[in-house]
Amino acid sequence: MYKQIMAHPNVEFSGMGKDGSWVRVSGTLVRDDSDESRKKMLDLEPSLSNMYKLGDGIFEVLRLDNAKCTKYSFTAGPEEIQA
């Protein structure tokens, strides 16, 4: 999947709420090659330390650039959500 994302970084995903509404998030995934970002990710999610270490050559952090989030429902028009 990583190779596919790097070759085609424009992504979109969605999720549905309990009320029947859903959000669609789109943007461009960009590899963040800084150890500072990797350390922050390990600090935020300590369980990752069981699988990854700084400088191991396999731990990657991706960020979403040009992100757009839109909320949809069957009872109202689309609503763009700003971060």
PyMOL Python script that loads the backbone (N, CA, C, O; Angstrom):
from pymol import cmd

cmd.read_pdbstr("""\
ATOM      1  N   MET A   1       0.820  -1.171   0.000  1.00  0.00           N
ATOM      2  CA  MET A   1       0.000   0.000   0.000  1.00  0.00           C
ATOM      3  C   MET A   1       0.879   1.255   0.000  1.00  0.00           C
ATOM      4  O   MET A   1       0.547   2.242  -0.656  1.00  0.00           O
ATOM      5  N   TYR A   2       1.989   1.221   0.727  1.00  0.00           N
ATOM      6  CA  TYR A   2       2.876   2.384   0.797  1.00  0.00           C
ATOM      7  C   TYR A   2       3.375   2.759  -0.604  1.00  0.00           C
ATOM      8  O   TYR A   2       3.370   3.934  -0.971  1.00  0.00           O
ATOM      9  N   LYS A   3       3.802   1.770  -1.376  1.00  0.00           N
ATOM     10  CA  LYS A   3       4.283   2.051  -2.740  1.00  0.00           C
ATOM     11  C   LYS A   3       3.181   2.658  -3.596  1.00  0.00           C
ATOM     12  O   LYS A   3       3.435   3.564  -4.391  1.00  0.00           O
ATOM     13  N   GLN A   4       1.969   2.167  -3.437  1.00  0.00           N
ATOM     14  CA  GLN A   4       0.847   2.686  -4.211  1.00  0.00           C
ATOM     15  C   GLN A   4       0.547   4.138  -3.815  1.00  0.00           C
ATOM     16  O   GLN A   4       0.287   4.975  -4.679  1.00  0.00           O
ATOM     17  N   ILE A   5       0.582   4.430  -2.525  1.00  0.00           N
ATOM     18  CA  ILE A   5       0.333   5.798  -2.069  1.00  0.00           C
ATOM     19  C   ILE A   5       1.420   6.735  -2.573  1.00  0.00           C
ATOM     20  O   ILE A   5       1.118   7.846  -3.008  1.00  0.00           O
ATOM     21  N   MET A   6       2.675   6.313  -2.523  1.00  0.00           N
ATOM     22  CA  MET A   6       3.762   7.167  -2.988  1.00  0.00           C
ATOM     23  C   MET A   6       3.654   7.434  -4.497  1.00  0.00           C
ATOM     24  O   MET A   6       4.015   8.511  -4.971  1.00  0.00           O
ATOM     25  N   ALA A   7       3.157   6.449  -5.236  1.00  0.00           N
ATOM     26  CA  ALA A   7       2.985   6.617  -6.681  1.00  0.00           C
ATOM     27  C   ALA A   7       1.751   7.465  -7.007  1.00  0.00           C
ATOM     28  O   ALA A   7       1.724   8.169  -8.016  1.00  0.00           O
ATOM     29  N   HIS A   8       0.740   7.393  -6.152  1.00  0.00           N
ATOM     30  CA  HIS A   8      -0.530   8.109  -6.361  1.00  0.00           C
ATOM     31  C   HIS A   8      -0.952   8.731  -5.032  1.00  0.00           C
ATOM     32  O   HIS A   8      -1.823   8.189  -4.352  1.00  0.00           O
ATOM     33  N   PRO A   9      -0.349   9.861  -4.648  1.00  0.00           N
ATOM     34  CA  PRO A   9      -0.553  10.406  -3.299  1.00  0.00           C
ATOM     35  C   PRO A   9      -1.878  11.124  -3.056  1.00  0.00           C
ATOM     36  O   PRO A   9      -2.170  11.487  -1.917  1.00  0.00           O
ATOM     37  N   ASN A  10      -2.673  11.334  -4.078  1.00  0.00           N
ATOM     38  CA  ASN A  10      -3.979  11.961  -3.864  1.00  0.00           C
ATOM     39  C   ASN A  10      -4.927  10.906  -3.306  1.00  0.00           C
ATOM     40  O   ASN A  10      -5.218   9.906  -3.963  1.00  0.00           O
ATOM     41  N   VAL A  11      -5.404  11.140  -2.084  1.00  0.00           N
ATOM     42  CA  VAL A  11      -6.215  10.137  -1.395  1.00  0.00           C
ATOM     43  C   VAL A  11      -7.547  10.736  -0.960  1.00  0.00           C
ATOM     44  O   VAL A  11      -7.725  11.953  -0.916  1.00  0.00           O
ATOM     45  N   GLU A  12      -8.468   9.845  -0.644  1.00  0.00           N
ATOM     46  CA  GLU A  12      -9.764  10.245  -0.134  1.00  0.00           C
ATOM     47  C   GLU A  12     -10.270   9.112   0.745  1.00  0.00           C
ATOM     48  O   GLU A  12     -10.138   7.939   0.396  1.00  0.00           O
ATOM     49  N   PHE A  13     -10.845   9.463   1.875  1.00  0.00           N
ATOM     50  CA  PHE A  13     -11.449   8.466   2.741  1.00  0.00           C
ATOM     51  C   PHE A  13     -12.687   9.066   3.385  1.00  0.00           C
ATOM     52  O   PHE A  13     -12.869  10.284   3.394  1.00  0.00           O
ATOM     53  N   SER A  14     -13.533   8.200   3.921  1.00  0.00           N
ATOM     54  CA  SER A  14     -14.779   8.690   4.502  1.00  0.00           C
ATOM     55  C   SER A  14     -15.134   7.885   5.740  1.00  0.00           C
ATOM     56  O   SER A  14     -14.605   6.798   5.976  1.00  0.00           O
ATOM     57  N   GLY A  15     -16.032   8.442   6.514  1.00  0.00           N
ATOM     58  CA  GLY A  15     -16.536   7.770   7.703  1.00  0.00           C
ATOM     59  C   GLY A  15     -17.955   8.218   7.971  1.00  0.00           C
ATOM     60  O   GLY A  15     -18.350   9.325   7.606  1.00  0.00           O
ATOM     61  N   MET A  16     -18.727   7.342   8.619  1.00  0.00           N
ATOM     62  CA  MET A  16     -20.139   7.632   8.846  1.00  0.00           C
ATOM     63  C   MET A  16     -20.409   7.803  10.336  1.00  0.00           C
ATOM     64  O   MET A  16     -19.877   7.063  11.164  1.00  0.00           O
ATOM     65  N   GLY A  17     -21.233   8.779  10.664  1.00  0.00           N
ATOM     66  CA  GLY A  17     -21.621   9.023  12.046  1.00  0.00           C
ATOM     67  C   GLY A  17     -22.855   8.235  12.428  1.00  0.00           C
ATOM     68  O   GLY A  17     -23.549   7.697  11.565  1.00  0.00           O
ATOM     69  N   LYS A  18     -23.127   8.165  13.710  1.00  0.00           N
ATOM     70  CA  LYS A  18     -24.298   7.437  14.215  1.00  0.00           C
ATOM     71  C   LYS A  18     -25.609   8.052  13.739  1.00  0.00           C
ATOM     72  O   LYS A  18     -26.636   7.378  13.676  1.00  0.00           O
ATOM     73  N   ASP A  19     -25.561   9.353  13.403  1.00  0.00           N
ATOM     74  CA  ASP A  19     -26.774  10.036  12.955  1.00  0.00           C
ATOM     75  C   ASP A  19     -27.047   9.856  11.462  1.00  0.00           C
ATOM     76  O   ASP A  19     -28.004  10.424  10.935  1.00  0.00           O
ATOM     77  N   GLY A  20     -26.218   9.074  10.780  1.00  0.00           N
ATOM     78  CA  GLY A  20     -26.417   8.840   9.349  1.00  0.00           C
ATOM     79  C   GLY A  20     -25.686   9.817   8.458  1.00  0.00           C
ATOM     80  O   GLY A  20     -25.682   9.657   7.238  1.00  0.00           O
ATOM     81  N   SER A  21     -25.067  10.826   9.045  1.00  0.00           N
ATOM     82  CA  SER A  21     -24.266  11.745   8.236  1.00  0.00           C
ATOM     83  C   SER A  21     -22.893  11.105   7.991  1.00  0.00           C
ATOM     84  O   SER A  21     -22.513  10.157   8.677  1.00  0.00           O
ATOM     85  N   TRP A  22     -22.170  11.623   7.025  1.00  0.00           N
ATOM     86  CA  TRP A  22     -20.835  11.108   6.750  1.00  0.00           C
ATOM     87  C   TRP A  22     -19.917  12.249   6.339  1.00  0.00           C
ATOM     88  O   TRP A  22     -20.365  13.298   5.876  1.00  0.00           O
ATOM     89  N   VAL A  23     -18.621  12.018   6.521  1.00  0.00           N
ATOM     90  CA  VAL A  23     -17.619  12.991   6.096  1.00  0.00           C
ATOM     91  C   VAL A  23     -16.745  12.356   5.039  1.00  0.00           C
ATOM     92  O   VAL A  23     -16.504  11.148   5.038  1.00  0.00           O
ATOM     93  N   ARG A  24     -16.286  13.189   4.154  1.00  0.00           N
ATOM     94  CA  ARG A  24     -15.338  12.768   3.118  1.00  0.00           C
ATOM     95  C   ARG A  24     -14.128  13.693   3.250  1.00  0.00           C
ATOM     96  O   ARG A  24     -14.254  14.915   3.171  1.00  0.00           O
ATOM     97  N   VAL A  25     -12.952  13.089   3.453  1.00  0.00           N
ATOM     98  CA  VAL A  25     -11.702  13.835   3.594  1.00  0.00           C
ATOM     99  C   VAL A  25     -10.824  13.510   2.399  1.00  0.00           C
ATOM    100  O   VAL A  25     -10.630  12.342   2.061  1.00  0.00           O
ATOM    101  N   SER A  26     -10.293  14.543   1.760  1.00  0.00           N
ATOM    102  CA  SER A  26      -9.402  14.318   0.626  1.00  0.00           C
ATOM    103  C   SER A  26      -8.182  15.208   0.773  1.00  0.00           C
ATOM    104  O   SER A  26      -8.216  16.212   1.486  1.00  0.00           O
ATOM    105  N   GLY A  27      -7.107  14.837   0.098  1.00  0.00           N
ATOM    106  CA  GLY A  27      -5.885  15.617   0.136  1.00  0.00           C
ATOM    107  C   GLY A  27      -4.743  14.842  -0.490  1.00  0.00           C
ATOM    108  O   GLY A  27      -4.944  13.816  -1.140  1.00  0.00           O
ATOM    109  N   THR A  28      -3.552  15.349  -0.282  1.00  0.00           N
ATOM    110  CA  THR A  28      -2.351  14.742  -0.834  1.00  0.00           C
ATOM    111  C   THR A  28      -1.465  14.279   0.310  1.00  0.00           C
ATOM    112  O   THR A  28      -1.066  15.082   1.153  1.00  0.00           O
ATOM    113  N   LEU A  29      -1.152  12.980   0.344  1.00  0.00           N
ATOM    114  CA  LEU A  29      -0.249  12.465   1.366  1.00  0.00           C
ATOM    115  C   LEU A  29       1.191  12.784   0.980  1.00  0.00           C
ATOM    116  O   LEU A  29       1.609  12.556  -0.155  1.00  0.00           O
ATOM    117  N   VAL A  30       1.940  13.315   1.944  1.00  0.00           N
ATOM    118  CA  VAL A  30       3.326  13.698   1.727  1.00  0.00           C
ATOM    119  C   VAL A  30       4.175  13.043   2.811  1.00  0.00           C
ATOM    120  O   VAL A  30       3.837  13.097   3.994  1.00  0.00           O
ATOM    121  N   ARG A  31       5.260  12.435   2.405  1.00  0.00           N
ATOM    122  CA  ARG A  31       6.180  11.800   3.348  1.00  0.00           C
ATOM    123  C   ARG A  31       6.896  12.884   4.150  1.00  0.00           C
ATOM    124  O   ARG A  31       7.474  13.808   3.579  1.00  0.00           O
ATOM    125  N   ASP A  32       6.855  12.764   5.476  1.00  0.00           N
ATOM    126  CA  ASP A  32       7.561  13.691   6.359  1.00  0.00           C
ATOM    127  C   ASP A  32       8.794  12.964   6.867  1.00  0.00           C
ATOM    128  O   ASP A  32       8.697  12.091   7.729  1.00  0.00           O
ATOM    129  N   ASP A  33       9.938  13.321   6.340  1.00  0.00           N
ATOM    130  CA  ASP A  33      11.172  12.575   6.582  1.00  0.00           C
ATOM    131  C   ASP A  33      11.957  13.059   7.795  1.00  0.00           C
ATOM    132  O   ASP A  33      13.133  12.724   7.932  1.00  0.00           O
ATOM    133  N   SER A  34      11.338  13.835   8.676  1.00  0.00           N
ATOM    134  CA  SER A  34      12.090  14.366   9.817  1.00  0.00           C
ATOM    135  C   SER A  34      11.998  13.430  11.026  1.00  0.00           C
ATOM    136  O   SER A  34      10.939  12.875  11.318  1.00  0.00           O
ATOM    137  N   ASP A  35      13.111  13.269  11.711  1.00  0.00           N
ATOM    138  CA  ASP A  35      13.109  12.480  12.941  1.00  0.00           C
ATOM    139  C   ASP A  35      12.263  13.152  14.014  1.00  0.00           C
ATOM    140  O   ASP A  35      11.723  12.483  14.895  1.00  0.00           O
ATOM    141  N   GLU A  36      12.148  14.475  13.940  1.00  0.00           N
ATOM    142  CA  GLU A  36      11.301  15.208  14.890  1.00  0.00           C
ATOM    143  C   GLU A  36       9.849  14.727  14.776  1.00  0.00           C
ATOM    144  O   GLU A  36       9.185  14.514  15.790  1.00  0.00           O
ATOM    145  N   SER A  37       9.363  14.558  13.552  1.00  0.00           N
ATOM    146  CA  SER A  37       7.993  14.064  13.346  1.00  0.00           C
ATOM    147  C   SER A  37       7.855  12.621  13.803  1.00  0.00           C
ATOM    148  O   SER A  37       6.847  12.247  14.403  1.00  0.00           O
ATOM    149  N   ARG A  38       8.865  11.812  13.521  1.00  0.00           N
ATOM    150  CA  ARG A  38       8.818  10.412  13.961  1.00  0.00           C
ATOM    151  C   ARG A  38       8.791  10.331  15.486  1.00  0.00           C
ATOM    152  O   ARG A  38       8.032   9.546  16.054  1.00  0.00           O
ATOM    153  N   LYS A  39       9.614  11.136  16.146  1.00  0.00           N
ATOM    154  CA  LYS A  39       9.651  11.137  17.613  1.00  0.00           C
ATOM    155  C   LYS A  39       8.300  11.575  18.175  1.00  0.00           C
ATOM    156  O   LYS A  39       7.799  10.987  19.133  1.00  0.00           O
ATOM    157  N   LYS A  40       7.722  12.600  17.580  1.00  0.00           N
ATOM    158  CA  LYS A  40       6.418  13.084  18.049  1.00  0.00           C
ATOM    159  C   LYS A  40       5.359  11.983  17.913  1.00  0.00           C
ATOM    160  O   LYS A  40       4.532  11.799  18.806  1.00  0.00           O
ATOM    161  N   MET A  41       5.390  11.253  16.792  1.00  0.00           N
ATOM    162  CA  MET A  41       4.436  10.170  16.589  1.00  0.00           C
ATOM    163  C   MET A  41       4.619   9.081  17.647  1.00  0.00           C
ATOM    164  O   MET A  41       3.641   8.564  18.186  1.00  0.00           O
ATOM    165  N   LEU A  42       5.871   8.736  17.939  1.00  0.00           N
ATOM    166  CA  LEU A  42       6.137   7.728  18.969  1.00  0.00           C
ATOM    167  C   LEU A  42       5.706   8.223  20.351  1.00  0.00           C
ATOM    168  O   LEU A  42       5.226   7.442  21.171  1.00  0.00           O
ATOM    169  N   ASP A  43       5.878   9.519  20.605  1.00  0.00           N
ATOM    170  CA  ASP A  43       5.447  10.089  21.883  1.00  0.00           C
ATOM    171  C   ASP A  43       3.922  10.061  22.009  1.00  0.00           C
ATOM    172  O   ASP A  43       3.389   9.773  23.080  1.00  0.00           O
ATOM    173  N   LEU A  44       3.223  10.361  20.906  1.00  0.00           N
ATOM    174  CA  LEU A  44       1.759  10.391  20.928  1.00  0.00           C
ATOM    175  C   LEU A  44       1.137   8.995  20.975  1.00  0.00           C
ATOM    176  O   LEU A  44       0.063   8.803  21.547  1.00  0.00           O
ATOM    177  N   GLU A  45       1.819   8.033  20.372  1.00  0.00           N
ATOM    178  CA  GLU A  45       1.317   6.650  20.314  1.00  0.00           C
ATOM    179  C   GLU A  45       2.407   5.701  20.812  1.00  0.00           C
ATOM    180  O   GLU A  45       3.070   5.055  20.000  1.00  0.00           O
ATOM    181  N   PRO A  46       2.607   5.603  22.132  1.00  0.00           N
ATOM    182  CA  PRO A  46       3.694   4.787  22.676  1.00  0.00           C
ATOM    183  C   PRO A  46       3.676   3.325  22.234  1.00  0.00           C
ATOM    184  O   PRO A  46       4.726   2.683  22.191  1.00  0.00           O
ATOM    185  N   SER A  47       2.510   2.794  21.908  1.00  0.00           N
ATOM    186  CA  SER A  47       2.442   1.393  21.481  1.00  0.00           C
ATOM    187  C   SER A  47       3.219   1.144  20.186  1.00  0.00           C
ATOM    188  O   SER A  47       3.615   0.012  19.909  1.00  0.00           O
ATOM    189  N   LEU A  48       3.437   2.192  19.397  1.00  0.00           N
ATOM    190  CA  LEU A  48       4.220   2.035  18.162  1.00  0.00           C
ATOM    191  C   LEU A  48       5.660   1.656  18.456  1.00  0.00           C
ATOM    192  O   LEU A  48       6.336   1.069  17.610  1.00  0.00           O
ATOM    193  N   SER A  49       6.137   1.990  19.655  1.00  0.00           N
ATOM    194  CA  SER A  49       7.523   1.679  20.030  1.00  0.00           C
ATOM    195  C   SER A  49       7.781   0.183  20.084  1.00  0.00           C
ATOM    196  O   SER A  49       8.936  -0.243  20.066  1.00  0.00           O
ATOM    197  N   ASN A  50       6.721  -0.628  20.152  1.00  0.00           N
ATOM    198  CA  ASN A  50       6.881  -2.084  20.114  1.00  0.00           C
ATOM    199  C   ASN A  50       7.291  -2.564  18.730  1.00  0.00           C
ATOM    200  O   ASN A  50       7.852  -3.650  18.589  1.00  0.00           O
ATOM    201  N   MET A  51       7.009  -1.747  17.690  1.00  0.00           N
ATOM    202  CA  MET A  51       7.282  -2.152  16.312  1.00  0.00           C
ATOM    203  C   MET A  51       8.347  -1.296  15.636  1.00  0.00           C
ATOM    204  O   MET A  51       9.058  -1.780  14.756  1.00  0.00           O
ATOM    205  N   TYR A  52       8.470  -0.023  16.037  1.00  0.00           N
ATOM    206  CA  TYR A  52       9.332   0.923  15.323  1.00  0.00           C
ATOM    207  C   TYR A  52      10.266   1.655  16.273  1.00  0.00           C
ATOM    208  O   TYR A  52       9.960   1.847  17.449  1.00  0.00           O
ATOM    209  N   LYS A  53      11.400   2.055  15.742  1.00  0.00           N
ATOM    210  CA  LYS A  53      12.374   2.860  16.468  1.00  0.00           C
ATOM    211  C   LYS A  53      12.872   3.957  15.535  1.00  0.00           C
ATOM    212  O   LYS A  53      12.859   3.794  14.315  1.00  0.00           O
ATOM    213  N   LEU A  54      13.310   5.073  16.110  1.00  0.00           N
ATOM    214  CA  LEU A  54      13.929   6.120  15.297  1.00  0.00           C
ATOM    215  C   LEU A  54      15.155   5.551  14.596  1.00  0.00           C
ATOM    216  O   LEU A  54      15.971   4.863  15.210  1.00  0.00           O
ATOM    217  N   GLY A  55      15.276   5.841  13.314  1.00  0.00           N
ATOM    218  CA  GLY A  55      16.436   5.396  12.548  1.00  0.00           C
ATOM    219  C   GLY A  55      16.400   3.946  12.112  1.00  0.00           C
ATOM    220  O   GLY A  55      17.415   3.421  11.654  1.00  0.00           O
ATOM    221  N   ASP A  56      15.244   3.276  12.245  1.00  0.00           N
ATOM    222  CA  ASP A  56      15.189   1.863  11.853  1.00  0.00           C
ATOM    223  C   ASP A  56      15.034   1.662  10.345  1.00  0.00           C
ATOM    224  O   ASP A  56      15.149   0.540   9.851  1.00  0.00           O
ATOM    225  N   GLY A  57      14.771   2.752   9.612  1.00  0.00           N
ATOM    226  CA  GLY A  57      14.658   2.654   8.155  1.00  0.00           C
ATOM    227  C   GLY A  57      13.311   2.164   7.656  1.00  0.00           C
ATOM    228  O   GLY A  57      13.107   2.060   6.447  1.00  0.00           O
ATOM    229  N   ILE A  58      12.386   1.860   8.558  1.00  0.00           N
ATOM    230  CA  ILE A  58      11.071   1.379   8.110  1.00  0.00           C
ATOM    231  C   ILE A  58       9.917   2.212   8.639  1.00  0.00           C
ATOM    232  O   ILE A  58       8.794   2.077   8.153  1.00  0.00           O
ATOM    233  N   PHE A  59      10.160   3.065   9.618  1.00  0.00           N
ATOM    234  CA  PHE A  59       9.106   3.863  10.241  1.00  0.00           C
ATOM    235  C   PHE A  59       8.917   5.153   9.446  1.00  0.00           C
ATOM    236  O   PHE A  59       9.834   5.968   9.350  1.00  0.00           O
ATOM    237  N   GLU A  60       7.732   5.335   8.879  1.00  0.00           N
ATOM    238  CA  GLU A  60       7.417   6.511   8.070  1.00  0.00           C
ATOM    239  C   GLU A  60       6.267   7.298   8.687  1.00  0.00           C
ATOM    240  O   GLU A  60       5.365   6.726   9.300  1.00  0.00           O
ATOM    241  N   VAL A  61       6.311   8.601   8.518  1.00  0.00           N
ATOM    242  CA  VAL A  61       5.220   9.473   8.920  1.00  0.00           C
ATOM    243  C   VAL A  61       4.748  10.202   7.671  1.00  0.00           C
ATOM    244  O   VAL A  61       5.551  10.766   6.928  1.00  0.00           O
ATOM    245  N   LEU A  62       3.453  10.185   7.451  1.00  0.00           N
ATOM    246  CA  LEU A  62       2.858  10.884   6.319  1.00  0.00           C
ATOM    247  C   LEU A  62       1.944  11.978   6.850  1.00  0.00           C
ATOM    248  O   LEU A  62       1.295  11.814   7.883  1.00  0.00           O
ATOM    249  N   ARG A  63       1.901  13.086   6.139  1.00  0.00           N
ATOM    250  CA  ARG A  63       0.971  14.158   6.510  1.00  0.00           C
ATOM    251  C   ARG A  63       0.031  14.401   5.331  1.00  0.00           C
ATOM    252  O   ARG A  63       0.347  14.077   4.186  1.00  0.00           O
ATOM    253  N   LEU A  64      -1.111  14.969   5.632  1.00  0.00           N
ATOM    254  CA  LEU A  64      -2.113  15.247   4.607  1.00  0.00           C
ATOM    255  C   LEU A  64      -2.064  16.732   4.267  1.00  0.00           C
ATOM    256  O   LEU A  64      -2.431  17.573   5.087  1.00  0.00           O
ATOM    257  N   ASP A  65      -1.614  17.051   3.068  1.00  0.00           N
ATOM    258  CA  ASP A  65      -1.571  18.428   2.585  1.00  0.00           C
ATOM    259  C   ASP A  65      -2.802  18.720   1.737  1.00  0.00           C
ATOM    260  O   ASP A  65      -3.413  17.807   1.181  1.00  0.00           O
ATOM    261  N   ASN A  66      -3.160  19.992   1.644  1.00  0.00           N
ATOM    262  CA  ASN A  66      -4.315  20.430   0.846  1.00  0.00           C
ATOM    263  C   ASN A  66      -5.578  19.669   1.242  1.00  0.00           C
ATOM    264  O   ASN A  66      -6.385  19.283   0.396  1.00  0.00           O
ATOM    265  N   ALA A  67      -5.727  19.466   2.545  1.00  0.00           N
ATOM    266  CA  ALA A  67      -6.853  18.678   3.049  1.00  0.00           C
ATOM    267  C   ALA A  67      -8.174  19.431   2.882  1.00  0.00           C
ATOM    268  O   ALA A  67      -8.255  20.647   3.061  1.00  0.00           O
ATOM    269  N   LYS A  68      -9.186  18.672   2.538  1.00  0.00           N
ATOM    270  CA  LYS A  68     -10.542  19.193   2.428  1.00  0.00           C
ATOM    271  C   LYS A  68     -11.472  18.179   3.087  1.00  0.00           C
ATOM    272  O   LYS A  68     -11.387  16.979   2.824  1.00  0.00           O
ATOM    273  N   CYS A  69     -12.354  18.674   3.942  1.00  0.00           N
ATOM    274  CA  CYS A  69     -13.294  17.799   4.638  1.00  0.00           C
ATOM    275  C   CYS A  69     -14.706  18.333   4.427  1.00  0.00           C
ATOM    276  O   CYS A  69     -14.983  19.503   4.692  1.00  0.00           O
ATOM    277  N   THR A  70     -15.582  17.478   3.954  1.00  0.00           N
ATOM    278  CA  THR A  70     -16.967  17.872   3.707  1.00  0.00           C
ATOM    279  C   THR A  70     -17.895  16.900   4.421  1.00  0.00           C
ATOM    280  O   THR A  70     -17.729  15.683   4.339  1.00  0.00           O
ATOM    281  N   LYS A  71     -18.881  17.465   5.128  1.00  0.00           N
ATOM    282  CA  LYS A  71     -19.887  16.656   5.809  1.00  0.00           C
ATOM    283  C   LYS A  71     -21.134  16.593   4.935  1.00  0.00           C
ATOM    284  O   LYS A  71     -21.582  17.607   4.399  1.00  0.00           O
ATOM    285  N   TYR A  72     -21.685  15.401   4.800  1.00  0.00           N
ATOM    286  CA  TYR A  72     -22.882  15.172   3.992  1.00  0.00           C
ATOM    287  C   TYR A  72     -23.958  14.515   4.845  1.00  0.00           C
ATOM    288  O   TYR A  72     -23.659  13.833   5.825  1.00  0.00           O
ATOM    289  N   SER A  73     -25.205  14.726   4.465  1.00  0.00           N
ATOM    290  CA  SER A  73     -26.318  14.002   5.073  1.00  0.00           C
ATOM    291  C   SER A  73     -27.462  13.987   4.058  1.00  0.00           C
ATOM    292  O   SER A  73     -27.436  14.692   3.049  1.00  0.00           O
ATOM    293  N   PHE A  74     -28.454  13.170   4.355  1.00  0.00           N
ATOM    294  CA  PHE A  74     -29.633  13.093   3.480  1.00  0.00           C
ATOM    295  C   PHE A  74     -30.642  14.202   3.796  1.00  0.00           C
ATOM    296  O   PHE A  74     -31.616  14.382   3.066  1.00  0.00           O
ATOM    297  N   THR A  75     -30.409  14.942   4.883  1.00  0.00           N
ATOM    298  CA  THR A  75     -31.380  15.945   5.314  1.00  0.00           C
ATOM    299  C   THR A  75     -30.900  17.379   5.171  1.00  0.00           C
ATOM    300  O   THR A  75     -31.662  18.310   5.432  1.00  0.00           O
ATOM    301  N   ALA A  76     -29.644  17.580   4.761  1.00  0.00           N
ATOM    302  CA  ALA A  76     -29.088  18.929   4.627  1.00  0.00           C
ATOM    303  C   ALA A  76     -28.058  18.939   3.495  1.00  0.00           C
ATOM    304  O   ALA A  76     -27.575  17.894   3.057  1.00  0.00           O
ATOM    305  N   GLY A  77     -27.745  20.126   3.048  1.00  0.00           N
ATOM    306  CA  GLY A  77     -26.745  20.253   2.014  1.00  0.00           C
ATOM    307  C   GLY A  77     -25.333  19.993   2.546  1.00  0.00           C
ATOM    308  O   GLY A  77     -25.120  19.971   3.758  1.00  0.00           O
ATOM    309  N   PRO A  78     -24.373  19.795   1.645  1.00  0.00           N
ATOM    310  CA  PRO A  78     -22.988  19.568   2.066  1.00  0.00           C
ATOM    311  C   PRO A  78     -22.458  20.750   2.875  1.00  0.00           C
ATOM    312  O   PRO A  78     -22.788  21.904   2.602  1.00  0.00           O
ATOM    313  N   GLU A  79     -21.629  20.442   3.877  1.00  0.00           N
ATOM    314  CA  GLU A  79     -21.033  21.463   4.744  1.00  0.00           C
ATOM    315  C   GLU A  79     -19.521  21.263   4.775  1.00  0.00           C
ATOM    316  O   GLU A  79     -19.037  20.223   5.221  1.00  0.00           O
ATOM    317  N   GLU A  80     -18.779  22.261   4.300  1.00  0.00           N
ATOM    318  CA  GLU A  80     -17.323  22.148   4.334  1.00  0.00           C
ATOM    319  C   GLU A  80     -16.844  22.429   5.756  1.00  0.00           C
ATOM    320  O   GLU A  80     -17.253  23.408   6.380  1.00  0.00           O
ATOM    321  N   ILE A  81     -15.977  21.560   6.254  1.00  0.00           N
ATOM    322  CA  ILE A  81     -15.451  21.678   7.613  1.00  0.00           C
ATOM    323  C   ILE A  81     -14.037  22.218   7.538  1.00  0.00           C
ATOM    324  O   ILE A  81     -13.185  21.648   6.857  1.00  0.00           O
ATOM    325  N   GLN A  82     -13.785  23.319   8.238  1.00  0.00           N
ATOM    326  CA  GLN A  82     -12.469  23.946   8.256  1.00  0.00           C
ATOM    327  C   GLN A  82     -11.694  23.456   9.474  1.00  0.00           C
ATOM    328  O   GLN A  82     -12.248  23.299  10.562  1.00  0.00           O
ATOM    329  N   ALA A  83     -10.397  23.218   9.267  1.00  0.00           N
ATOM    330  CA  ALA A  83      -9.541  22.779  10.386  1.00  0.00           C
ATOM    331  C   ALA A  83      -9.119  23.947  11.234  1.00  0.00           C
ATOM    332  O   ALA A  83      -8.398  23.769  12.216  1.00  0.00           O
TER     333      ALA A  83
END
""", "prot")
cmd.dss("prot")
cmd.show_as("cartoon", "prot")
cmd.util.cbc("prot")
cmd.orient("prot")
